[in-house]
Amino acid sequence: MTIIQDAKTIVRAHMKAFDSAASDRLIDEGCRAFASDFNWRSMHPFYEKSGVEAVVSEFWQPLRTSFRNLQRREDVFFGGLNDVDDGQTVWTCSMGHFVGLFDADWLNIPHTGRLAHLRYAEFMCVQDGKIVESALFFDLIGLMHEAGVYPLPPMTGSYFVYPGPRTHDGVLIGAQDAAETNATVDLMNRMIADLDSINHLNGEKCPRELLARTWHDDMTWYGPCGIGASFTIDRYQEQHQHPFRLNLVDKTYNGHVARIAEGSYGGFFGWSNLSNRNTGGFLGLPAAAASSEMRVVDVYRRAGDKLAENWVFIDLPFYLKQQGLDVLERLAQLRRT
């Protein structure tokens, strides 16, 4: 579809210009594709910002100062019409790692002087030839883990530098078959509906057969640092889904801002996707009286009629802060003592 290809072309040209621009030329040379009223969403401690100047000065320039020779190592790229608004907007999704030499502290995370990886997923909305909105998620706790200041109890899964798709075909430059795209959208929506159907059940596990309706038995789930990755339905349920379902109650699905697919790839993000209340134990936290929001990104690869791989980003620092634990502030306090 031409509108999707046009949006992808605009975003890829932007990324090339932005990634190659010097830090003091980011606004003049790297942000020409942004609309004048550009809006940006990101994780704790950045949240939402309006205008290119604020995003560049408060996020990108400090990151580039800390990560020398910053590079974007992209594993997945696709575009699509937004299923949330019946295709009224078009978005792209880029996912991979920012890598560089971690030579200066960033957000009080101590530099290592070594190659470091910051896992990211970035959604961009294109209208009238300009990028008008974006959402950038990154695995901040993963960087803390790499820097030796991991702030949480041991993970139930495994955390490492996550690979891209097993099929090595995740960067979709050309147009994709519409039937394949529709199959991915339909599968994502059926999976979402299945999980939402049991959100009202507190303290109960998800039946394996419910997951098996939309997931391959040998699925891989690449969760955020703090939870980790799991392989196969059985280990995913044991290492993430059951702790999630048993320790979190009053789950409410709040919907998504954007949900797109192209070919066999799809993904979404919400602001926030979910609300829930921790009864004690999840991420090592004590019980909470109030509900907390979860802002989540999911990126999927479909293989045939089921999902095969899932890369997940959760703004866990924001989720933790709502329950009284600011991992960045605690790190700053520890470094002052």
C-alpha positions in Angstrom: 0.0 0.0 0.0 1.5 3.3 -1.1 0.7 5.3 2.1 2.6 2.7 4.2 5.6 2.7 1.8 5.7 6.5 1.8 5.7 6.5 5.6 8.4 3.9 5.8 10.5 5.9 3.2 10.1 9.1 5.3 11.1 7.4 8.6 14.1 5.6 7.1 15.4 8.8 5.6 14.9 10.4 9.0 16.8 7.7 10.8 19.7 7.9 8.3 20.0 11.7 8.7 19.5 11.6 12.5 21.9 8.8 13.2 24.7 10.4 11.0 24.2 14.0 12.3 26.7 15.4 14.8 25.2 15.9 18.3 25.3 19.7 17.9 23.6 19.4 14.5 20.8 17.1 15.5 18.0 19.7 15.3 19.2 21.3 12.1 20.2 18.2 10.2 18.6 15.3 11.9 15.1 16.4 12.7 13.9 17.9 9.4 11.3 15.2 9.1 9.5 16.2 12.3 6.4 18.4 12.3 6.6 21.7 14.2 4.1 20.3 16.8 5.9 17.0 17.2 5.0 15.0 20.3 7.2 12.4 22.0 6.5 9.7 24.6 9.1 7.8 26.4 9.9 6.0 29.7 10.7 7.2 33.2 12.2 9.6 33.9 11.4 11.3 30.5 7.7 10.7 30.0 6.1 13.1 27.4 7.7 16.1 25.7 6.5 18.5 23.0 8.8 19.9 20.4 12.1 18.7 18.9 14.3 21.0 21.0 13.2 19.4 24.3 13.6 15.9 23.0 17.1 16.5 21.6 18.4 18.5 24.6 17.0 16.4 27.4 17.3 12.9 25.9 19.4 12.5 22.8 22.3 14.8 23.4 23.0 13.4 27.0 22.7 9.8 25.7 25.2 10.6 22.9 27.5 12.1 25.4 27.4 9.0 27.5 27.4 6.5 24.6 30.3 7.5 22.4 30.0 6.5 18.7 26.4 5.6 19.2 25.0 3.2 16.6 21.5 1.9 15.8 21.6 -1.9 15.3 18.1 -2.6 13.9 16.5 -6.0 13.9 12.9 -5.3 13.0 11.3 -2.5 10.9 7.8 -2.4 9.5 4.9 -0.1 9.0 1.1 -0.3 8.9 -2.3 1.3 9.2 -3.3 1.8 12.8 -5.9 -0.9 13.7 -6.9 1.1 16.8 -8.4 4.0 14.7 -9.5 1.8 11.8 -6.6 2.9 9.7 -6.9 6.7 10.0 -3.2 7.0 11.0 -0.1 5.2 9.7 2.8 4.2 11.9 6.2 2.5 11.7 8.0 0.4 14.2 11.8 0.0 14.6 13.3 -2.3 17.1 16.8 -3.4 18.0 19.7 -2.0 20.1 21.5 1.3 20.5 25.2 0.4 21.0 28.2 2.5 21.9 31.1 3.0 24.2 29.6 3.7 27.7 32.2 6.3 28.6 30.2 8.7 30.8 27.5 8.2 33.5 23.9 8.4 32.3 21.0 8.9 34.7 23.4 8.0 37.5 24.1 4.6 35.9 27.9 4.3 36.2 29.8 4.1 32.9 31.8 1.0 32.1 34.2 2.2 29.5 33.1 -0.8 27.4 30.6 -1.6 24.6 27.1 -1.3 26.0 23.7 -2.2 24.6 20.4 -0.3 25.1 17.5 -2.3 23.8 14.9 -0.1 22.1 11.6 0.0 20.3 10.4 3.1 18.5 7.0 3.8 17.0 6.5 6.8 14.7 3.3 8.3 13.2 3.5 10.0 9.8 1.0 12.5 8.5 1.2 14.8 5.5 4.8 13.8 4.9 6.0 14.6 8.4 6.6 12.6 11.6 4.1 14.1 14.0 4.4 11.7 17.0 6.7 9.0 18.3 7.0 6.7 21.3 10.5 5.4 22.3 10.8 2.6 24.8 14.1 1.2 26.0 15.3 -1.3 28.5 16.8 0.9 31.2 17.0 -1.9 33.8 18.8 -3.9 31.2 21.5 -1.2 31.0 21.7 -1.2 34.7 22.2 -4.9 34.6 25.0 -4.5 32.1 26.6 -1.8 34.2 26.6 -4.1 37.3 23.9 -2.2 39.3 20.9 -4.4 38.7 18.3 -3.1 41.2 15.8 -6.1 41.5 15.7 -9.6 42.9 16.9 -12.5 40.6 14.8 -12.9 37.4 12.6 -15.8 36.7 13.7 -15.8 33.1 17.1 -15.3 31.4 18.4 -11.9 30.4 21.1 -11.4 27.7 21.6 -9.4 24.5 18.5 -10.5 22.7 18.7 -11.6 19.1 16.5 -10.4 16.3 14.1 -12.8 14.5 15.1 -16.4 14.0 14.3 -16.0 10.3 16.6 -12.9 9.9 13.9 -11.2 7.8 12.6 -8.5 10.2 13.6 -5.4 8.3 10.7 -4.9 5.8 11.9 -2.3 3.2 9.5 -3.3 0.4 5.8 -3.7 0.3 4.3 -6.8 1.9 1.5 -9.1 0.8 -1.8 -7.8 2.1 -3.2 -11.2 2.9 -0.1 -11.9 5.1 -0.6 -8.6 6.9 -4.3 -9.2 7.5 -3.5 -12.7 9.0 -1.0 -11.1 11.4 -3.6 -8.4 12.5 -6.3 -11.0 13.0 -3.9 -13.3 15.0 -2.8 -10.4 17.3 -6.4 -9.4 18.0 -7.4 -13.0 18.8 -4.5 -13.4 21.2 -5.4 -10.0 22.9 -9.0 -11.0 23.2 -8.1 -14.4 24.7 -5.9 -12.9 27.4 -8.4 -10.1 28.1 -11.1 -12.7 28.6 -9.4 -14.0 31.8 -8.3 -10.6 33.2 -11.3 -10.8 35.6 -10.0 -14.0 37.2 -7.8 -13.1 40.2 -5.4 -15.6 41.6 -5.9 -18.1 38.8 -3.4 -19.4 36.2 -4.0 -19.1 32.5 -5.0 -22.5 30.9 -2.2 -23.8 28.7 -4.7 -24.6 25.9 -5.8 -20.9 25.8 -2.2 -19.8 24.9 -1.8 -22.7 22.5 -4.7 -21.3 20.4 -2.4 -18.5 19.1 1.2 -19.4 20.1 3.5 -22.1 18.8 4.7 -24.6 21.5 8.3 -23.5 20.9 7.6 -19.8 21.1 10.2 -17.4 22.5 9.2 -14.6 24.7 11.9 -11.9 25.1 10.8 -10.0 28.3 12.2 -6.9 29.8 15.2 -7.1 32.2 13.7 -7.8 35.6 11.6 -10.6 34.2 13.8 -12.0 31.4 13.3 -14.3 28.4 11.5 -17.7 28.3 11.4 -20.4 25.7 8.4 -22.7 25.0 4.8 -22.2 26.3 5.4 -24.3 29.4 8.5 -22.3 30.5 6.9 -19.0 29.6 4.0 -19.8 31.8 6.2 -21.1 34.6 8.7 -18.2 34.5 6.5 -15.3 33.7 2.8 -15.7 33.1 1.9 -17.6 36.3 3.8 -15.2 38.6 2.1 -12.3 36.7 -1.4 -13.8 37.0 -1.1 -15.0 40.6 0.6 -11.9 42.1 -1.3 -9.2 40.2 -5.0 -8.7 40.6 -7.7 -6.3 39.4 -6.3 -6.4 35.9 -7.8 -3.9 33.4 -7.0 -3.8 29.7 -6.9 -0.1 28.7 -6.2 -0.5 25.0 -3.5 0.7 22.7 -2.4 4.0 21.1 -1.2 2.2 18.0 -1.4 -1.4 16.8 0.0 -2.2 13.4 1.2 -5.1 11.3 2.9 -5.7 8.0 3.6 -9.1 6.5 4.3 -11.5 9.3 5.4 -8.8 11.8 3.2 -6.8 14.1 3.2 -4.8 17.3 1.6 -2.3 19.5 2.1 0.1 22.4 -0.2 1.6 25.0 -0.2 4.6 27.3 -1.0 2.7 29.5 -1.9 -0.8 28.2 -2.8 -2.3 31.6 -3.7 -1.4 35.1 -3.3 -3.9 38.0 -2.6 -4.2 41.7 0.3 -6.0 43.2 -0.7 -8.3 46.1 2.9 -8.9 47.0 5.8 -10.8 45.3 5.8 -9.6 41.7 9.3 -8.2 41.0 10.0 -8.6 44.7 7.6 -5.8 45.7 5.4 -5.7 48.8 1.6 -5.6 48.4 0.2 -2.3 47.2 -3.1 -0.8 48.1 -3.5 1.1 44.9 -3.6 0.1 41.2 -0.5 0.9 39.0 -0.2 1.4 35.3 1.9 -0.7 32.9 3.1 0.9 29.7 4.0 -1.9 27.3 5.4 -2.6 23.8 4.9 -5.9 22.1 6.6 -6.8 18.8 5.6 -10.2 17.2 6.7 -12.5 14.5 4.0 -14.8 13.1 4.9 -18.1 11.6 2.0 -19.7 9.8 -1.2 -19.5 11.9 0.5 -18.8 15.2 2.9 -16.5 16.9 6.5 -17.6 17.2 8.5 -14.8 18.7 7.6 -11.8 21.0 9.9 -9.0 22.1 8.4 -7.1 25.1 9.3 -3.7 26.6 7.7 -2.6 29.8 8.4 0.7 31.5 9.3 -1.1 34.7 11.0 2.0 36.3 7.6 3.8 36.0 5.7 0.8 37.3 8.1 0.5 40.3 8.0 4.3 41.0 4.2 4.1 41.3 4.7 1.6 44.2 7.3 3.7 46.0 10.6 2.4 44.4 12.4 4.9 42.2 15.4 2.7 41.0 17.2 5.7 39.6 16.9 7.8 42.8 17.9 4.9 44.9 21.0 4.4 42.7 21.8 8.1 43.1 21.5 7.8 46.9 23.7 4.7 47.0 26.4 6.4 44.9 26.3 9.5 47.2 27.1 7.3 50.3 
